[in-house]
């Protein structure tokens, strides 16, 4: 048995859900069923199970990575790039906070905020400290240096991504790319 890719997920947790009887021929292992059980672990995004002859089963885990979090009484809820909430635990360094009225995986505004963050250029994403989402078409990125990017919705994303970085080189505190053909700086 070889487990690869498990960092945040304890290897023993993966072993616990495998349910492969010792001594069973690797030909008799349902690799799809084993992969589904491993993928049911909340922090696991995908799992692949392969037979490696003559006698090894390799489990390759791809873990979920937090792109946003929101606070509640229980703690910080971590969301991945698919908008899946996968843990309530301390926030990883550099993950922006989501500010919205009804955060959660079923909330369309939360899903819109996740999708906007997914299309923001990486050079801008590392500067974001908060994502303020008032509606699916009113999303702002609050940067670590105090500036704000008014993004709008996820529409016209490629054009917004192309104009935002050059715009941020200009002096100002509020950069509006919600209508990328008519950007403004205040």
C-alpha positions as CSV (number, residue, x, y, z in Angstrom):
1,X,0.0,0.0,0.0
2,X,1.4,3.4,-1.0
3,X,-0.4,6.7,-0.3
4,X,0.8,9.8,-2.2
5,X,-0.2,13.4,-1.9
6,X,-1.6,13.3,1.6
7,X,-0.3,16.3,3.5
8,X,-3.2,18.0,5.4
9,X,-5.1,14.7,5.4
10,X,-3.4,12.2,7.9
11,X,-2.2,9.1,6.1
12,X,-3.9,7.0,8.8
13,X,-7.3,8.6,8.0
14,X,-6.9,7.5,4.4
15,X,-5.9,4.0,5.5
16,X,-9.0,3.8,7.8
17,X,-11.4,4.3,4.8
18,X,-9.6,2.0,2.4
19,X,-11.2,-1.2,3.7
20,X,-8.9,-3.5,1.8
21,X,-8.7,-6.9,3.5
22,X,-5.1,-7.9,4.0
23,X,-4.0,-10.8,1.8
24,X,-6.6,-10.1,-0.8
25,X,-5.4,-10.4,-4.4
26,X,-5.0,-7.0,-6.0
27,X,-7.0,-8.3,-8.9
28,X,-10.1,-8.5,-6.6
29,X,-9.9,-4.9,-5.3
30,X,-12.6,-2.6,-6.6
31,X,-10.4,0.4,-7.2
32,X,-13.3,2.7,-8.1
33,X,-15.1,1.9,-4.8
34,X,-11.9,2.5,-2.8
35,X,-11.3,5.8,-4.6
36,X,-14.9,6.9,-3.8
37,X,-14.3,6.1,-0.1
38,X,-11.1,8.1,0.0
39,X,-12.7,11.0,-1.9
40,X,-15.5,11.1,0.8
41,X,-12.9,12.6,3.3
42,X,-13.8,16.3,3.4
43,X,-10.3,17.6,2.7
44,X,-9.8,15.3,-0.3
45,X,-10.7,16.8,-3.7
46,X,-10.0,13.7,-5.7
47,X,-8.5,10.2,-5.2
48,X,-7.1,7.7,-7.6
49,X,-6.5,4.1,-6.8
50,X,-4.2,2.0,-9.0
51,X,-2.9,-1.5,-9.0
52,X,0.9,-1.5,-9.2
53,X,2.1,-5.0,-10.0
54,X,3.1,-7.3,-8.6
55,X,1.5,-6.5,-5.2
56,X,1.1,-2.8,-4.4
57,X,-2.0,-0.6,-4.3
58,X,-1.2,3.1,-4.9
59,X,-3.6,5.7,-3.6
60,X,-3.0,9.2,-5.0
61,X,-4.8,12.0,-3.2
62,X,-5.4,15.6,-4.4
63,X,-6.3,17.7,-1.4
64,X,-8.6,20.7,-1.3
65,X,-6.9,24.1,-1.0
66,X,-8.5,27.0,0.7
67,X,-9.1,30.0,-1.5
68,X,-11.5,31.9,0.8
69,X,-12.8,31.6,4.4
70,X,-15.7,33.1,6.3
71,X,-16.0,33.4,10.1
72,X,-18.8,32.0,12.3
73,X,-19.1,31.1,15.9
74,X,-17.6,27.7,15.2
75,X,-14.5,29.3,13.6
76,X,-13.1,29.9,10.1
77,X,-14.9,27.9,7.4
78,X,-12.6,27.1,4.5
79,X,-13.8,27.1,0.9
80,X,-11.9,25.7,-2.1
81,X,-11.9,26.8,-5.7
82,X,-15.1,24.8,-6.4
83,X,-16.9,26.6,-3.6
84,X,-16.9,23.5,-1.4
85,X,-16.7,24.1,2.4
86,X,-14.2,21.4,3.6
87,X,-13.1,22.4,7.1
88,X,-13.6,24.6,10.1
89,X,-10.1,25.3,11.4
90,X,-7.6,28.1,11.7
91,X,-7.1,30.0,8.4
92,X,-4.0,29.3,6.3
93,X,-1.8,32.4,5.8
94,X,-2.7,34.5,2.8
95,X,-6.3,33.2,2.4
96,X,-8.7,36.1,1.9
97,X,-11.7,36.6,4.1
98,X,-15.2,36.5,2.5
99,X,-17.6,39.2,3.7
100,X,-21.2,38.5,2.7
101,X,-24.6,38.3,4.4
102,X,-25.3,34.6,4.1
103,X,-22.0,32.7,3.5
104,X,-22.1,29.1,2.6
105,X,-22.0,26.6,-0.3
106,X,-25.7,27.0,-1.1
107,X,-25.4,30.8,-1.3
108,X,-25.2,32.1,-4.9
109,X,-23.3,35.2,-3.7
110,X,-20.7,33.0,-2.0
111,X,-20.3,31.0,-5.3
112,X,-20.0,34.2,-7.3
113,X,-17.2,35.4,-5.0
114,X,-15.3,32.1,-5.3
115,X,-15.7,32.3,-9.1
116,X,-14.4,35.9,-9.2
117,X,-11.4,35.0,-7.1
118,X,-10.7,32.1,-9.5
119,X,-10.4,34.4,-12.5
120,X,-8.4,37.2,-10.8
121,X,-4.8,37.3,-12.1
122,X,-2.4,35.6,-9.7
123,X,-0.4,38.8,-9.2
124,X,-3.6,40.5,-7.9
125,X,-4.9,37.5,-6.0
126,X,-1.9,37.5,-3.6
127,X,-2.7,41.1,-2.7
128,X,-6.4,40.4,-1.7
129,X,-7.2,40.4,2.0
130,X,-11.0,40.4,1.8
131,X,-13.6,39.7,-0.8
132,X,-16.8,41.8,-0.1
133,X,-19.7,40.3,-1.9
134,X,-23.0,42.3,-1.6
135,X,-24.7,40.5,-4.5
136,X,-23.6,38.3,-7.5
137,X,-22.9,41.4,-9.5
138,X,-21.4,43.6,-6.7
139,X,-18.1,42.0,-5.6
140,X,-15.2,44.1,-4.4
141,X,-11.6,43.0,-3.6
142,X,-10.0,44.8,-0.6
143,X,-6.3,44.7,-1.0
144,X,-3.7,44.4,1.8
145,X,-2.4,47.9,1.2
146,X,-5.9,49.5,1.7
147,X,-6.9,49.9,-1.9
148,X,-10.1,48.5,-3.3
149,X,-10.9,46.9,-6.7
150,X,-14.6,47.1,-7.6
151,X,-14.9,44.0,-9.7
152,X,-18.7,43.7,-10.2
153,X,-19.8,40.2,-11.3
154,X,-18.0,37.3,-13.0
155,X,-19.2,38.5,-16.4
156,X,-16.5,39.8,-18.9
157,X,-13.8,38.3,-16.7
158,X,-11.1,38.0,-19.3
159,X,-11.3,41.7,-20.1
160,X,-11.4,42.7,-16.4
161,X,-8.4,40.5,-15.7
162,X,-6.5,42.2,-18.6
163,X,-7.2,45.8,-17.5
164,X,-6.9,45.5,-13.7
165,X,-3.1,45.2,-13.3
166,X,-2.2,48.1,-15.5
167,X,-4.9,50.1,-13.8
168,X,-3.4,49.4,-10.3
169,X,-0.2,51.1,-11.3
170,X,-2.0,54.5,-11.3
171,X,-2.4,56.5,-8.1
172,X,-5.7,56.1,-6.3
173,X,-7.5,54.1,-3.7
174,X,-10.6,52.8,-5.6
175,X,-10.2,51.0,-8.9
176,X,-13.4,50.2,-10.8
177,X,-13.2,47.5,-13.4
178,X,-16.9,46.4,-13.1
179,X,-17.3,47.8,-16.6
180,X,-14.0,47.0,-18.2
181,X,-14.5,49.2,-21.2
182,X,-14.9,52.3,-18.9
183,X,-12.6,51.8,-16.0
184,X,-12.2,54.5,-13.4
185,X,-9.8,55.4,-10.6
186,X,-10.7,57.5,-7.5
